[in-house]
Every structure is written in structure tokens, then in C-alpha cells.
Amino acid sequence: MKQKIGKWLSILLPILLGLALVIYTYQKFTPEQLEEIKQQFKNADYFYIYISLIISAIALWSRGYRWKYTLAHLGYHPKISTNVMAVCIGYFVNMSIPRSGEVSRALLLKKYEDVPFDKAFGTIIAERVVDTFFLLSFIALAFFLEFDVLKTFVLDKIPFQKLMLLLGVGAFLFISVILLFRYSKLRIILLIKQKISGLVEGVTSIWQMEKKWAFLFHSLLIWASYFFMFYITIFALPETSNLSLSTVVISFIVGGLAITLTNSGFGAYPFLMAEILLLYNVPETAGTAFGWLVWTSQTLMVVILGTLSFLLLPVFNKNK
């Protein structure tokens, strides 16, 4: 019973948060401003949106193709088509329960390619380690380019005392978990340690694989595609077409964090995009319209590709 309640809460709470942000955002606008947002949607240059979708599709393919290198190091050689479709389904599933897509990817590979779950999941964790490195690199670049603006934005949303409190609580919880895993003899902890041993093999595969440079190339391609997918969309609206490179980098990071920390950014992505662009004198209506344009187009693509992958994966693997 508790598991079911926890599962439904993990689905409903992010959705309710997104709905609350949507309601909060649009209650601030006058009827004239809402009409302005509607006109910005109508008058947007969708050519740039279509180009961004093509670039985003390249990133999805590259992520599926990159996966073969860590799996090959462990002795498994699934079809590239299975990898790519599993990635598409993973993104789709993430829209319901955050981070559940990683589990679905590993389960799909176990079902269709006989790759043990813990090994497949370990390679996904290895990917996430690399992706986190790239994300942190972008964050560092953003802080370097616009430190004063970012500091103002963060402290405006989270008072300094609360920010320090959050960091302190986070550090305490992190240390507590480390100590628990290091010294606890509880059965559940020992079981988790046993499972982690399989994950460790997958994580370490990235440093020992023969084609680590090809893996790195695709990692660069994925993150370059993410960035240029976002960058190209600024030309869809006149109000955002003249943004500087540093502003685009910061906006890209804020949008990425919104997607990472919520149900694919529902509600949060347009809200935060409008807030960060407002610091650069982009009207809030234009920033909101831009955020919805990016989020809606990318979400529709994930839904379409995820649905197609659900339908096609059994067709491409009739023997399973």
C-alpha cells in the first residue's frame, strides 16, 4: 500500500507543481499580455523550430549509438536500433516519473537483447556521470561569463540564508548516506551493496573500453546538439533573436536544470525561461512564449518518437 502511494505521489506531485506554476504564471498577465503571447506563437518562425527538432533527433540517435561502446566492453552487442528506440522510450517514460527512463532502458535491453539488468543499468549510470561532467562544464562556463547576473537570479529566488540551509542539509544527508553504506549491517543495505557491485562494473567500463575516444566524440556530439538545438530556437522570435552567446549559455543551463529536476520541465521550463530572460530585458510575455515554444516542440517530438519506438521495438524483435 505504501509503495502504491509513494508511486502515485512521485507522479502526481511534479505534475501538480507544474500546473501550479502554469496557473501562477498566467494569473500575472493581463488579457492584453495573453493576447500578445498568442500572437507571438502565431508569428513565430517555425523553420528554426523544425531545424532544432532535427538537431535534437541527432542527439537521440547519438545517445543510442554511444551506448554500444560501454555494452561492447562488457561483451554485449545489441542492435543499434534497439538501443536508439530504448533511449526514445526512456525519454518518454521520464515524462511520467522523473529518472524512471533509465530503469526502462535497462529493462528493455534485458527483454530484447538478453543484457543483464544491473550491467545495462551500470552503463547508463556511467553515461550519466559523463553527462553530469558536461552539464557542470556548462554551469562553470555560465558562471564565468555572467557571475553577477546568475548570483542576482539565484538570490532573488532563494534568499541567501535559505540557500545556505539547503546546502547544509544536502551535505548532511550526503555524509549520512555514505556512513550508512560504509558501516551498516542491515540486510537491505547489504543487498543494495551486492547490486551495486554489478553497477560498478558498468560504470568502470567507460574508463577501460577500447573505443573510449569514439565514446567521447559522441558525448561531445550529444551536448553540442543539445546546445545548438536550443541556440537555433532563439531566432524563432524577434525578441530573442539578438541574445548574446553568454545569455544563451545561461538560459540553456537554466532550462536544462528545469528539465532535470522536474517532470521534463512541465510548467517549470517556461516559467524559469521567462524569469532568466527578463534579466536581459526580454519582455516576460516573449520569454514565456519562447519557453513554451522550446518545451512544447521538444516534448511533442519525444512523445511521437517514444510512441513509435513502443510500437516498432516488438516488430524489430519478433523472436522476443
N, C-alpha and C positions, 0 to 999 in steps of 0.2 A: 504493500500500500504506500509506504513512504517513498519507494522507488518511483512509483507511478506519479505521485505528487511532485517529486523532485524533477521528473522528466517534463511534466507539463509546465511547471514553473520556469524551467530553463528555456522552454519555447515561448511561453506567453509573456514573461516579464520583458525581454528585449523588444517584442512587438509592441507591448503597451507603452514602453519608453519611447519607441519611435513614433507611435500615434500621438503621445503627449507632446513631443517636440514639434510634430506637424501642426497640431492644434495651436500650440503656443506661438509658433512662427506666423501663422496666418491670422491669428487674432490681432497681431500688431499692425497689420496692413489695413489701410483704408480701402473702400471699394475701388477708388481710382488706382491705387497701387496694385490691387489684384488684377485689374484690367490691364495694367501695364505689364505685369508678369505674363498674362495670357498672350499679349501682343508680341512679347519677346520670344515666346515659344513659337508663335506663328511665323515670325520674321527671321528666325534663326537660319543660318546657312547649314543645312543638314549634310552638305557634301563633306564637311570636316568631321561630322559625327560618323558618317559611313567609313571614312578613312580610319578613324580611331578604332572602329569595330574590327576592321581588317587587321590592324596592328595588335589589338587585343587577342584576336584569334591566333595570330602568330605566337604570342606568349603562351597560350594554352597548349598549342602543338609542341612548342619547345619544352615546356614543363613535362609533358608526357614523354617526349623523346629523351630528355635528360635523365629520366627515371631509369632508363635501361642500363645506364653505366653502373649505378650502385647495385642494381639487381644482378647484373652480369658478374660483378666481383664476388657475389655470394653464390654464383653457379646457376642462376635462373635467367631464362631468356624468353620472357613473354613477348607476345606480338606487340608491335608499336601501336597498332590500332586499339588494342585492349588498354594499353597504358593511357593513351590520349582520351579515350572515352571514360575511363575510370576517373581521370582528372576532371573532365567536364561534369560528371555526376557528382564528384566531391564538392565542386564549387556550388552546384545546385543544392546539395544536401546542407551545405553550410548556411543557406538562407533560412533554414528552419531552426537548427540547433548549432550555435557557434562552435567551430572546430570539430564538428562531427564528420565533416567531409574527409578528414584524414583517416578516420576509422573505416568509413565506407570504401575508400580507395583500397586499403589493405584487404578488406573482406572480399571485394570484387576480384582482386588478384588471386586470392586463395581459392575462390569459387571457380574461376575460369582458367587459371594458369597454374594451379597447384603450388603456389608460393606460400609457405607458412606465414601465418598472420603476423607473428612477432618479428620475423625477418623483414617482411614488406613494410610493416609499420616503423621498424627501426630505420629503414632507408628514407621514409617520409620525414622522420624526426631529423635525420641528417640534412635533408633538404631545408627544413625549417631553420636549422642552425645557420646554414649559408644565407638563407633569405633574411634572417634576423641581422646578420652582418651587413648585408646590403642596405637594409632599412636604417640601421644605426649610422651607416655611412652617409645616407641622405640627410638624416637628422643632424649629424655633425656639420655637414655642408650648409644646411639651413641655418643653424646657429651661428656659423662663421659668417654667413652672408648678411643675416638680419637679426643679430642677437637682441638688440634693443626692442625691436618690434615684437619678437616672439616672447620676450620677457613681459612686456606690457600685456600681450594677449593672454598668457597663462595666468598672471597675477590678477588680471581683470576678471577671469572666470573662476579662479580658485584663489582665495586670499592666502597670503604668504604663510600665516600660522596653520591654516588647514592643509596647505601643501606640505609643510614640514611634518605635520601629524600623519598624513597619508604615507609619506616616505618612511617615517619611523615605524609605523605599523607594518608596512610592507617588509622592511628589513627584519623586524622581529619575527614575523611569520616565516620568512625565508630561512632564518637561522634555526627556528624551531623545527621546521621540516627536515633540515639537514641533520640536526641532532637526533631526531626521532628515527630516521633511517639508519643512522650510524650505530645507535646503541639499543634500539628497541628489539625485543624478542617476541613481540606479538605475532601470532600466526599470519594475520593478514599482511603485516609488513614483510615477513619472510617470503610470503607468496609473491608479493609485488617485486621483491628483490630478485626472485627467480625469473620472473617475466622480464625484468629489466636487463638481465644478462643477455637475453635474445635481442633486445633492442640495442644494446651496446655494440653488438657485432654489426648491426646495420649502420649505426652511427659512425663507427670507426672505418667502415668500408670506404667512406669518401676520401680518407687520407691515404689509403693503401691501394686504391684501384689503379689499373694500368692506364686508363684514359682519363686521368684527373683533369688534364688540360681541356679536353673536349667538354667535360662536365662544367668546368669554369666558364668556357665560352658560352655554353647555353645559359648559365646563370647570368652572365652579363647581358645576353640577348633578351632574357626574360625581363630583367629590370630596366633595360633600355626601352623595351617595348612598353612596359608599364608607364614609364615617364613620358615617352613620345605620344602614347595613346592619350594621356592627359593633356600634354602640351598642345597637340593639334586641335583640341576642342576649344581652346580659348579664342580661336578665330571664328567660331560659330556665332558669337555675339559681338557687336561693335564695342560695347562697354568693356569687354575683357580682351579685345584683340591687341591692345597695346601694352599688356602687362610685361614687366621686365622679367628676365630669366630668374632672378633671385626670388621674385614674388611667385613665379610658377613653381619653383622648387618648394617653397614653404607651403603653398596651397596643396601641392601634391602630397607632402608629408601629412598635413592635417587630414586630408581626405583618406589617405592610407590608414591612419590611426583610427578614423571613424569606422572604416570597414572592418578593421581587425578586431576592434573592441565591442562591436555590436553585431546584430544580425545583418551582415553585409551592408551596414551603413544606413538601413532604413530610417528615415527621419533625421538621423544624426548627420548624415553626409551633407544634404543641402543646408541644414542649419549652420553647421560649422564652416562650410564653404562660404556662406554669406557673411559670417562673422569675421573670418580672416581676410576676405577681400574688402570688407568695409574699412579695414585699417589702411588700405591702399586706395581709398577714395572711389572704390567701385560701389555704386548705389546698391542698397540692400536688396531691392527688387531684382536687379540684374544678377547679383551674386546668388540669390535664391534660385532664379531661373537657370543660371549656369549649373548650379549644383544638381538640380533636378534633371537637366539635360544629360549630364555625365552619368549620374546614377541610374536613371531610367534606361538609357540606351545600353549600358553595360549589363544591367540586370536582365533586360529582355534577351540579350544575347546568351547569357548564362542559362536562362530558363529554356530557350529554344535548343541550344546545344546539349544541355543536360537531359531534356526530354528525348531528343533524337538518340542520344547515347543509351538511355534506358531501353529504347525500342530496338536499336541496332546491335547492342552488345550480345544478346542471345542469338541474333541472326548470324553474326560473325563467329559464334562459338556454338554451333548446333550440336556438337558432341558433348556439351556440358549440360 
